[in-house]
Amino acid sequence: MAEFLLLLLGIVCMLYFAAIALYAGLSSKFPVLWILLGVGFWAGGAALHFRIQVPQILLEGILYSLCLLFGLFLFVEAKIVKAMFQKEEKRLECLIVLGAQVKGTHPSLSLEYRIRKAEEYLKQNPETKAILSGGKGEDEGISEAECMYRELTKRGIDAARLIKEDQSVNTQQNIACSYRIWKQKWQKADKTGRVGIVTSSFHLYRGTAIARKKMDCEIYGLAAKSNGFLMVNYLVREFLGVLKDKAAGNL
């Protein structure tokens, strides 16, 4: 039974990788993880099938490590999922809209969803301003900040309410660079400030946690829509992102 389960899990991982490649392409190398997981499940199934002997102490060590890793995974994912459904605050003073991939000069689907969320909020809260944060990658025609600026102004948002931050290349830099702009341009000396972080739902926990660590103001999350088919891939990637930023002291 265990052999069959491991074989089945390996097949599922391989099929999911193939589906991601066909559906969204491989602009990111992360989906290769599903191949590695599939090979790992098959290796475990083969070891059981051929009755490969493993020293008891090594076997126990592997099992304990896997149990601890799975427990940590569930703990972190619970925080990520909880953040996805947090209540949205009204009349924030400023939004920080985190960038995502630009395809040529057009937003990717993830960035489009973030733009839509920012557009919706800014139209409902006319006093709120926004910092559009994201630099230009090697495969991008324009910066993520420029792409968001073009789209939001095209959709009726006054350019005077928007500032582009186009130097950052990751979430930590998005927050740090945007905070400097916020303090210089819009934060009032006698007020702490209320700032919203706009990003994809799966990324909201990490984005707001980094902001609370780096910014001296009240932080709220605004969850943009995420692609449902890719959600499992995003959640696993985000788990590793949380561990990396925790180790780096970013949250």
N, C-alpha and C positions, 0 to 999 in steps of 0.2 A: 504493500500500500504506500509506504514512504517513497519507494522508488518511483512509482507512478506519479505521485504528487510532485516530486522534484522534476520529473520529466515534463509534466504539464506546465509547471511554473516556468521552466526554461523555454518552452514553446511560446507561452504567453509573452514573455519578455522579448523574444525575437520578433514575434508578430507586431508587438507594440512599436519596436524600433522601426520596422519596415513601414508601418502605418504613418509614423511621424515623418519619415523621410519622404514618403509619397505625398502626404498632406501639406507639410510645411517646409520641406527641404531641410538641408543640414547646414544652415547658416551658423548654428552653434554646434560645438563638438560634444556638448553634454549628453545628447541622446545615445552616444556610444556606450554610456553606462549600462543601458538595457542589454546590449550584447554581452558585456562583461558579467552582468547578473545572470543572464541566460546560460552562459558557459559555466558559471559557478554552480548553478542548480543542476546542470547536466553532469558535472564532475562529481557532485555529491551523490546523485542517483547512480552513476557508474560505480562509485566506491561501494555503495550498498549492494548493487547487483553482483559485482565480482568478489564481494566479501573481502575487500582490501583491509588488512589489519592496520590500525592506527594505535600507537601507544596510548594507554588509558589516560595518562596525565595530559597529553596533547589534546585528546578528544574532549576531555572535560574543560580544558582551557578554551578551546574553540566554542564549545556550547555556552559556557558562561559569558564569554565575550559577545557572542551573538545575542544572548538574552539581554545583556546590559545595553547593547547598541539599539536593540528593538525597543526597549523601555525608554531610552533617551529619545528615539525617533518619535514615539507616541507622545511624549511630554512636549516636545518642541512643536509637533504638528497641532496639538491641542491649542497652543498659544497662537499659532498662525491662523487656524480656522476661527478661533474666537475673535481675533482682530478683524477678520473679514466681515463680521456682522455687527460691528460697533455702530452706535447711533451717530448720525451725522449732525454736527453743530451748525447753526445758522450764524450769519453776520460775523464771520471771522474777518480779521483785519487783512490777512494776506494768505495766499495759497503758495505753496512750493510744488510745482508740477514736475515730477521726476521723469526724465526722458527715457525713451526706448528706441529700438532700431529704426533708422530711416532707410527706406529703399529708394536709392537715387535721391530724389527731392520730395518723395511722398512718404507719409507715415506708414509704418507697418501696422498690422491689426492691433497689436498691443498698444502702440502709441496713439492710434486713432481712438481707442477706447478711453485713454487718459485725457485726450483732447476733448472728447465729448463730455466727460465728467466735469472737466474744468469749465467748459462752455456753459453747461447746465447750471453749475453753481454760480458762476459770475453773472449770469443773466438773472438768477433768482436773488442775488445779493449784490446790488449795484455799487455798493461802497467798498467791496472787497477788491484788492489788487492781487496780482499774481507774478511770481518769479518763475520763469520757464527755464528749467535746468537740464543741460546735457550738451556735451561737446560733439565734435565731429570725428567719427571713426574712419579708418582707412578705406572702408568700402561704402561710405556714405557721401552723397553728393553735397549735402549741406549739414550744418550742425543740427542736433535734435532740438535745441532751443529755437533756432531759426525756423525749423519746420513747424513747431508748435505756434510760433508767433504768426507765421503766414496763415496758418489754418484758422486761428482764433480771430484775427483781424478780418479775414475773409467772411467769417460767420457773424460779424457784427460786434465784436468786442473792441472797445475803444483802445487804441494803441497806448494811450496815456496811462492805462491801468496795468500795462505789461512791461516787464523788464527781462531781457535775455541774459542768462548766465551760460556761456558757451565754452567754458574751460574744463569742466569736470568730466571724468571718465568712469566713475563708479558711484554707488549710492552714498558712500561716506563723503566723497568730494562734492556730490550734488548738495548735500546738507551743509557742509562747511562753507562752500563758496556762496551758497544762497543766503546763509546766515549773515555773512559779512555784508552782502548787499542790503539785506533787511535792516541791519543796524545802521548802515550809512544813509539809506534813502528814506525809510518809512517808520522805523521804530521811534516812538516818542520817548523822550528822556524820563518822563514821569510814569510810564506804563510798562508793564511786563510784556504785553502783547499776546494775541491769540492767533496762532498760525495753523493752517491745515496742510497736511501732506497728501497730495493726490498721486496715487500710483495704483497699479493692478492689485486686485483683492488679495492674491496670494503673497504679495510683496509688502502689504501694509504693516504687518507686525514688525518686520525688520526696519522698514523705512521710518516708522514712528519711534521705534526704540532708539535708533541712531540719533534722530532729531532730539529726543528727550535728553540724551546723553550730551549732545553737542550744543544745544541751544538753550538760552536762558529765557524761555517763554512757555506759555501754555500750548501744548501740541495736541492736535486732533487729526484723526485719519479720515480720508474720503476715498472709499473703495471704488475704483473703476472696474468695469466688467472684465472678465478674463475668459479666454477661449476654453470652453468646457472639455473638448476632446484632448487638449494638451494639459489639462489641470493636474493629472497625476505626475506627469513629467515636471511641471512647474513646482509642485509641492515637494518632490524629492530634491530637486535642485535648490529650493529655498531652505530646506533643512540643512544642507551643506553650507549654504551661504550664512545662515545664522551661526553655525559652529565656527566658521572662519572669522566672522566679525566679532564674535565673543572672544575668541583667542587673541584677536588683534586689539582688543580693548575698545572697539567701536560701539559696543552696546552692553 
